[in-house]
Amino acid sequence: MEALIKKLHGIQRALNQYHGKPCKVCGETLRYRSNKRCVMCKHEMDAWNYQQRKARKQVEQRHEVEAA
């Protein structure tokens, strides 16, 4: 049953993506159907934003400890 669910998720993901023009930044051709953005660049941007939020949260926590 779990294998079937994984396969269905893969099919659903494939329906939301297509191969189009190469990205101007990375050259990858896999794009999202909803907004035509490059999948790889979007993934890298999300990872960068996550690291920025994580670093900001650590700084905020450090300053709260110093102020208390």
Buried (B, 14 or more C-beta within 10 A) or exposed (E): EEEEEEEEEEEEEEEEEEEBEEBEEEEBBEBBEEEEEBBBBEEEEEEEEEEEEEEEEEEEEEEEEEEE
